[in-house]
Every structure is written in structure tokens, then in C-alpha cells.
Amino acid sequence: MNDDVLRKNWQRLIDGLRQSGDTLEAQLQGRSESERADAYRALLRALTANLGKIEADGHFPYPVHVNPPNQKWFMDNPDGVTLHCPLDETQSYRLWGNLGDAVYTSFTLYEGKGDGLATRATACITDREIPVNSDGFFSVTVSAEQRDDPSHISIPAGSGQLWVRQLFNDIDHETPGWFMIENLAPAAPPPAVNVDAVVTGMKRIARGMPLLTQLMFGAWRMQTGQHPPNSVRVWSEMQGGAAFTSGDAHYFIGSWQLAEGEQLRLRGVLPPCRHWNIVLYSPMLNSLEHRYRRTSLTGTQLRTDAGGHYEIAIAAQRPPQADNWLDTEARPQGLFVIRITAANGEVLLPQASLGRTDA
């Protein structure tokens, strides 16, 4: 390989970013400067997250935190922590750490190396299926070997990445877990500068960013084009571990479209489950600013009656008497997603209705 290949693929990367910007401008033609800036920020966040994984190596893996509060992208969950780790199914690993204060931790294996955008889960193990001591520490082996051992996670054929998900009831006041992984029989260390790996990383970004941009706009168009605003539905496209989702979660999705002084009310019943939350998102699939505003609620933060019934107000300003208010940041439109993880019993779709904030 010579430096012409490096320059060629660097140009491909630049062209891929240019294509992403062209897609953005075509979709937002005539929109306000604020809307366009919001979209460009979403692209920068997606780029940052994917650059963080560019040196992923299944022989020398390391868990990468991909959704910190300042790097929202692709339906990030502000009430959780997600770590990505590349794997090679020909290798054997030890994974260990501590679960912290999380109410739910899962270890999900996905197809491929993360190059595609419609990757499906191949296996999922939760913290209740592995040995964890009273202080939250655990240690398991991970390999393609099939073994009847709770301290072992088997890698199904075709799997190339491990995601660690943690969910919290009050993430701002709880301690996250920590996780480490080592190859039990690593090959010799790679070259100090691996030219092939640099080229592969540039190719991945060049190919992935335009696809991700199309997906972000496509999800918004699908929801608002095929389903009425101010309603909620089962998010069937994301069930069963599709598109990097969790196979033991139910997903509801809806959009709001509110005039000044309006609110969207959601009425439902909190089901028995390991974790429940609702999150507001921008049209570019970024969670709204949860560090300074109330833009998500977990099941323990939700105020309910004795029967578990709740009412949530989605609005620019808090309506009088609203026990559960989510702040739209004065955005006239956006998305909301409800995740119900590891439900134990029937999960009912909430009901949506429009109202006035001064009513």
C-alpha cells in the first residue's frame, strides 16, 4: 500500500461528509438558521461518536462510551450508559467489572463490525443471568465456545461487537458501572502505525456518515409522513433487537406538533418492569438537553396514582397542576420514545390527546 491509497481514502472521507451536508441542506431547504444549525450539530455529534470507535480492534478490544451527555446521537438514552466493544469470534476474552447502581445491565452481541446501520442482536445476557457478588463485581469469559456455564457468554456465529447497556432510575445521583475486557490469548501487538487500519477507519466513516444522515431524516419522515402527529404507536420497526436495539425492550414512539399554548397529554399505566422511561428527541434523533431541562422521566421519577396510572404533559411551559412535565425546549415539533425494559406482564399503549397549557 502506498500513500496514494491514504490520500484517496482521506478524500473519500471528505466527500462522505460533503454528501452528508448536501443531504442535510436538501432536506432543510428554506428552514430557519436555528433548525439547520441543530441538524449540523447532530451530524457533528454522530461524527464524534463514530471517530471514537475508528480504532476498534477485536484482538485488542476496549469498551468505548458512545453516548455521554455532550455526544447525543441516534436515539441516545439520557437515563442510561452504553459502551461499544469490538469482538472477534475466533478469540476468547475475559470481561469483568462492577455494575454500580444500575437497575439493569445487559450484554448484547450484534452482527458484523458495526459498519451497517440495520444490525440485529444475536444474543443478550443480563446481570441476572451471570454471577454477581454482593458488591456488584462480576467476571465472565466470552468466546464462540458453547458452554453451559453462567460465567460464560457464547458468541454466536457472525457476531462482531458487544454492547454493554446500563439503565438508571436517577442517573444524576447514581454511580455508573465500570467494565474491562482482555483477550485471553492475544496475538503479537500490532504495528505502531497500522496503515491498513487507518485506511479501513477512513472507509468506515466515508461510507457510514452519508448512510447515517439518510437514516436520521428517514426516521423522521417515516414517523411524521405515515403517522399523525400528537399520537403514539408501537414502534414495530425497533422490536426484537433490530437496529441496535435491546431484544427485551418494548418501544412506543410518537411525535408532537404543538402551537403556542398547546400541550400533548399522554395517559397510561406504568407496567411492572426492570426499567421504564420516556425521552424527548429532536427531528435529528438527538435527545433534548437533559442536563439543564426535564426532557426525560424514568418510572421511579414518574408520579402515578395508587393504581399506577400516570399523565404526562409535553409542552413548552409547565401547565398548572401538571405532576409530570416534559420540556420541549419551545420546539414546535419533535419525537418522543417510551422504552419498557424486561416487562413482567401486559404492556399497554398510552393514550394521547391535545390540550391547552392554561386549561
C-alpha positions as CSV (number, residue, x, y, z in Angstrom):
1,M,0.0,0.0,0.0
2,N,1.3,3.5,-0.8
3,D,0.4,7.0,0.3
4,D,-1.8,7.4,-2.8
5,V,-4.3,5.0,-1.1
6,L,-4.2,7.1,2.0
7,R,-4.9,10.3,0.2
8,K,-7.6,8.6,-1.9
9,N,-9.4,7.4,1.2
10,W,-9.0,10.7,3.0
11,Q,-10.7,12.3,0.0
12,R,-13.4,9.7,0.3
13,L,-14.0,10.6,3.9
14,I,-14.2,14.3,3.0
15,D,-16.6,13.5,0.1
16,G,-18.7,11.5,2.5
17,L,-19.0,14.4,4.9
18,R,-19.8,16.7,2.0
19,Q,-22.5,14.3,0.9
20,S,-24.0,14.3,4.4
21,G,-24.1,18.1,4.3
22,D,-25.7,18.1,0.9
23,T,-28.4,15.7,2.2
24,L,-29.0,18.0,5.2
25,E,-29.4,21.1,3.0
26,A,-31.7,19.3,0.6
27,Q,-34.0,18.2,3.4
28,L,-33.9,21.6,5.3
29,Q,-34.2,23.9,2.3
30,G,-35.9,27.1,3.4
31,R,-35.8,26.2,7.1
32,S,-34.5,28.6,9.7
33,E,-30.9,29.0,10.6
34,S,-31.6,27.5,14.0
35,E,-33.1,24.3,12.5
36,R,-30.1,24.0,10.2
37,A,-27.6,24.5,13.0
38,D,-29.4,21.9,15.0
39,A,-29.0,19.4,12.2
40,Y,-25.4,20.2,11.6
41,R,-24.8,19.8,15.3
42,A,-26.4,16.3,15.1
43,L,-24.0,15.4,12.3
44,L,-21.0,16.6,14.3
45,R,-22.2,14.6,17.3
46,A,-22.6,11.5,15.1
47,L,-19.1,12.0,13.6
48,T,-17.6,12.4,17.1
49,A,-19.2,9.2,18.3
50,N,-18.0,7.2,15.3
51,L,-14.5,8.7,15.4
52,G,-14.3,7.4,18.9
53,K,-14.7,3.8,17.5
54,I,-12.4,4.2,14.5
55,E,-9.5,2.2,16.0
56,A,-11.8,-0.6,17.2
57,D,-9.9,-3.9,17.2
58,G,-11.3,-7.3,18.1
59,H,-7.9,-8.6,19.0
60,F,-7.2,-5.7,21.4
61,P,-10.7,-4.6,22.5
62,Y,-11.6,-1.7,24.8
63,P,-15.1,-0.6,25.8
64,V,-15.9,2.9,24.4
65,H,-18.6,5.1,26.0
66,V,-20.6,6.3,23.0
67,N,-23.4,8.4,24.4
68,P,-22.2,10.9,27.1
69,P,-24.4,13.9,27.5
70,N,-22.4,16.1,25.2
71,Q,-22.4,13.5,22.4
72,K,-26.0,12.7,21.8
73,W,-26.7,10.7,18.6
74,F,-29.1,8.3,17.1
75,M,-31.8,7.9,19.8
76,D,-29.3,8.2,22.7
77,N,-30.8,7.3,26.1
78,P,-30.1,10.0,28.7
79,D,-31.1,7.6,31.5
80,G,-28.6,5.0,30.5
81,V,-24.9,4.4,29.6
82,T,-23.9,2.5,26.5
83,L,-20.4,1.1,25.8
84,H,-19.4,-0.5,22.5
85,C,-16.6,-3.1,22.2
86,P,-15.5,-4.9,19.1
87,L,-15.1,-8.7,19.2
88,D,-13.6,-11.4,17.0
89,E,-15.4,-14.7,17.2
90,T,-12.2,-16.6,16.8
91,Q,-10.8,-15.1,20.1
92,S,-11.5,-15.8,23.7
93,Y,-12.0,-13.0,26.3
94,R,-12.4,-12.2,29.9
95,L,-14.9,-9.4,30.7
96,W,-15.0,-8.1,34.3
97,G,-16.1,-5.1,36.2
98,N,-18.7,-3.6,38.6
99,L,-22.4,-2.9,37.9
100,G,-22.5,0.2,40.1
101,D,-26.0,1.5,40.9
102,A,-27.6,0.5,37.6
103,V,-31.0,-1.2,38.0
104,Y,-30.4,-3.1,34.7
105,T,-27.3,-4.1,32.9
106,S,-27.2,-6.1,29.6
107,F,-24.5,-7.6,27.4
108,T,-25.8,-7.7,23.8
109,L,-24.0,-9.2,20.9
110,Y,-24.7,-7.8,17.4
111,E,-24.0,-8.9,13.8
112,G,-20.9,-7.6,12.0
113,K,-18.4,-5.0,12.9
114,G,-20.8,-2.0,13.2
115,D,-20.4,-0.9,9.6
116,G,-24.1,-1.4,8.8
117,L,-27.0,0.6,10.2
118,A,-29.6,-2.2,10.4
119,T,-27.6,-4.6,12.6
120,R,-29.7,-7.1,14.6
121,A,-28.9,-8.5,18.0
122,T,-27.6,-12.1,18.0
123,A,-27.7,-12.7,21.8
124,C,-28.4,-10.9,25.0
125,I,-27.4,-11.7,28.6
126,T,-28.5,-9.6,31.6
127,D,-27.0,-9.0,35.0
128,R,-29.5,-11.5,36.4
129,E,-28.0,-14.3,34.3
130,I,-24.4,-14.0,35.3
131,P,-22.8,-14.4,38.8
132,V,-22.6,-11.0,40.6
133,N,-21.3,-10.7,44.1
134,S,-22.9,-8.6,46.8
135,D,-20.7,-5.6,46.0
136,G,-21.7,-5.7,42.3
137,F,-18.5,-7.3,40.9
138,F,-18.6,-9.9,38.2
139,S,-16.2,-11.7,35.9
140,V,-17.2,-13.8,32.8
141,T,-15.5,-15.4,29.8
142,V,-16.6,-14.6,26.3
143,S,-15.9,-16.8,23.3
144,A,-17.6,-18.8,20.5
145,E,-17.4,-21.9,22.6
146,Q,-20.8,-23.3,23.7
147,R,-20.7,-23.9,27.4
148,D,-23.4,-24.5,30.0
149,D,-21.9,-22.1,32.5
150,P,-23.4,-18.9,33.8
151,S,-19.9,-17.4,33.9
152,H,-19.6,-17.7,30.2
153,I,-21.1,-15.7,27.3
154,S,-21.1,-17.6,24.0
155,I,-20.5,-15.5,20.8
156,P,-23.0,-16.6,18.0
157,A,-21.5,-17.0,14.5
158,G,-21.4,-13.8,12.6
159,S,-21.2,-11.6,15.8
160,G,-18.6,-8.9,15.8
161,Q,-19.5,-6.4,18.6
162,L,-20.6,-6.3,22.2
163,W,-22.7,-3.6,23.6
164,V,-22.9,-3.0,27.4
165,R,-26.1,-1.2,28.4
166,Q,-26.8,0.2,31.8
167,L,-30.1,1.8,32.9
168,F,-30.7,4.0,35.9
169,N,-33.7,5.4,37.8
170,D,-31.9,8.6,38.7
171,I,-28.7,8.8,36.7
172,D,-27.6,12.2,38.0
173,H,-27.3,10.8,41.5
174,E,-26.2,7.2,40.9
175,T,-22.9,5.6,40.3
176,P,-22.3,4.0,36.8
177,G,-20.6,0.7,36.5
178,W,-17.1,0.1,35.0
179,F,-16.1,-2.6,32.6
180,M,-12.9,-4.0,31.2
181,I,-12.1,-6.7,28.7
182,E,-8.9,-8.6,27.8
183,N,-8.1,-11.1,25.0
184,L,-7.0,-14.3,26.8
185,A,-4.6,-15.3,24.0
186,P,-3.7,-12.1,22.2
187,A,-1.6,-12.1,19.1
188,A,1.6,-10.1,19.0
189,P,0.9,-6.3,19.3
190,P,0.1,-4.7,16.0
191,P,2.5,-2.3,14.3
192,A,2.8,1.1,16.0
193,V,1.2,2.5,12.9
194,N,-1.2,0.1,11.1
195,V,-1.7,1.6,7.7
196,D,-4.4,-0.9,6.8
197,A,-6.3,0.0,10.0
198,V,-6.1,3.7,9.2
199,V,-7.5,3.1,5.7
200,T,-10.3,0.9,7.0
201,G,-11.3,3.6,9.5
202,M,-11.5,6.2,6.9
203,K,-13.6,4.0,4.6
204,R,-15.9,3.3,7.5
205,I,-16.6,7.0,8.2
206,A,-16.8,7.8,4.4
207,R,-19.5,5.1,4.0
208,G,-21.2,5.4,7.3
209,M,-21.9,9.2,7.7
210,P,-24.0,9.6,4.5
211,L,-26.0,6.4,5.4
212,L,-26.5,7.7,9.0
213,T,-27.6,11.1,7.7
214,Q,-30.2,9.5,5.5
215,L,-31.4,7.3,8.3
216,M,-31.9,10.2,10.7
217,F,-34.0,12.1,8.1
218,G,-35.7,8.8,7.1
219,A,-36.9,8.0,10.6
220,W,-38.4,11.5,11.0
221,R,-40.1,11.3,7.6
222,M,-41.4,7.8,8.3
223,Q,-43.0,8.8,11.6
224,T,-44.4,12.1,10.5
225,G,-45.3,11.1,7.0
226,Q,-47.1,7.8,7.8
227,H,-48.5,8.5,11.3
228,P,-50.5,11.5,12.6
229,P,-48.8,14.0,14.9
230,N,-49.8,14.1,18.6
231,S,-50.3,10.3,18.7
232,V,-48.4,7.3,19.9
233,R,-47.9,3.8,18.4
234,V,-45.9,0.6,18.9
235,W,-42.5,1.1,17.3
236,S,-42.7,-2.2,15.5
237,E,-39.6,-1.4,13.4
238,M,-37.4,-1.5,16.5
239,Q,-38.8,-4.6,18.2
240,G,-36.9,-7.8,18.8
241,G,-33.3,-6.4,18.8
242,A,-33.5,-4.7,15.4
243,A,-31.2,-1.7,14.5
244,F,-29.0,-1.9,17.6
245,T,-32.0,-2.1,20.0
246,S,-32.4,-4.4,23.0
247,G,-34.3,-7.6,22.4
248,D,-36.0,-7.5,25.8
249,A,-37.5,-4.0,25.4
250,H,-40.8,-2.7,24.1
251,Y,-40.7,0.6,22.3
252,F,-43.5,3.2,21.8
253,I,-43.0,6.2,19.5
254,G,-44.9,9.3,18.7
255,S,-44.4,12.9,17.5
256,W,-45.7,16.2,18.8
257,Q,-46.7,19.2,16.7
258,L,-47.8,22.0,19.0
259,A,-48.9,25.6,18.6
260,E,-48.2,28.2,21.2
261,G,-50.1,27.4,24.4
262,E,-50.8,23.8,23.5
263,Q,-49.7,20.6,25.3
264,L,-49.8,16.9,24.4
265,R,-51.1,14.7,27.2
266,L,-50.1,11.1,27.5
267,R,-52.2,8.9,29.8
268,G,-51.2,5.4,30.6
269,V,-50.4,2.7,33.2
270,L,-46.9,2.0,34.4
271,P,-46.2,-1.7,33.9
272,P,-44.1,-3.9,36.1
273,C,-40.7,-4.0,34.5
274,R,-37.0,-3.6,35.2
275,H,-36.9,-0.1,33.8
276,W,-39.3,2.4,32.2
277,N,-38.6,5.8,30.7
278,I,-39.8,8.4,28.2
279,V,-37.4,10.7,26.3
280,L,-38.0,13.7,24.0
281,Y,-36.0,13.8,20.8
282,S,-35.3,16.4,18.0
283,P,-36.2,15.5,14.4
284,M,-32.5,14.5,14.0
285,L,-32.9,11.8,16.7
286,N,-30.9,13.6,19.4
287,S,-32.3,13.6,22.9
288,L,-33.2,17.1,24.1
289,E,-31.0,18.9,26.6
290,H,-31.5,16.8,29.7
291,R,-28.6,18.3,31.6
292,Y,-30.5,21.6,32.2
293,R,-34.1,20.7,31.4
294,R,-36.6,18.0,32.3
295,T,-36.7,16.2,29.0
296,S,-36.9,12.6,30.2
297,L,-38.6,10.7,33.0
298,T,-38.0,7.3,34.5
299,G,-40.6,5.1,36.1
300,T,-39.4,6.0,39.6
301,Q,-39.4,9.7,38.8
302,L,-43.0,9.5,37.4
303,R,-45.8,10.5,39.7
304,T,-48.7,8.0,39.5
305,D,-51.8,7.2,41.4
306,A,-52.3,4.1,43.6
307,G,-53.1,2.1,40.5
308,G,-50.0,3.1,38.6
309,H,-51.9,5.5,36.3
310,Y,-49.9,8.5,35.0
311,E,-50.5,11.6,33.0
312,I,-47.6,13.3,31.2
313,A,-47.7,16.8,29.8
314,I,-45.4,17.5,26.8
315,A,-45.3,21.3,26.4
316,A,-43.0,24.4,26.1
317,Q,-44.1,25.6,29.6
318,R,-45.3,23.6,32.6
319,P,-49.1,23.5,32.7
320,P,-50.7,24.3,36.0
321,Q,-51.2,21.2,38.2
322,A,-49.0,19.0,35.9
323,D,-47.3,16.4,38.0
324,N,-45.2,15.1,35.1
325,W,-44.0,17.7,32.6
326,L,-41.5,17.3,29.8
327,D,-39.9,20.4,28.4
328,T,-40.0,20.7,24.5
329,E,-37.4,23.5,24.6
330,A,-40.1,25.5,22.8
331,R,-39.7,23.3,19.7
332,P,-42.9,23.2,17.7
333,Q,-42.3,19.6,16.8
334,G,-40.2,16.6,17.8
335,L,-40.3,12.9,18.7
336,F,-40.9,11.0,22.0
337,V,-40.0,7.4,22.7
338,I,-41.1,5.2,25.6
339,R,-38.8,2.2,26.5
340,I,-40.1,-0.6,28.7
341,T,-37.3,-2.9,29.5
342,A,-37.8,-6.5,30.7
343,A,-41.5,-6.2,31.3
344,N,-43.3,-8.6,33.6
345,G,-46.8,-8.7,32.3
346,E,-49.0,-6.8,29.9
347,V,-47.7,-3.5,28.4
348,L,-50.5,-1.1,27.4
349,L,-50.2,1.6,24.8
350,P,-50.8,5.0,26.4
351,Q,-53.4,7.4,25.0
352,A,-52.6,10.8,23.6
353,S,-54.7,13.9,23.4
354,L,-54.2,17.6,22.7
355,G,-55.0,20.3,25.3
356,R,-54.2,23.8,26.4
357,T,-51.5,24.6,28.9
358,D,-53.7,27.1,30.6
359,A,-56.6,24.7,30.9
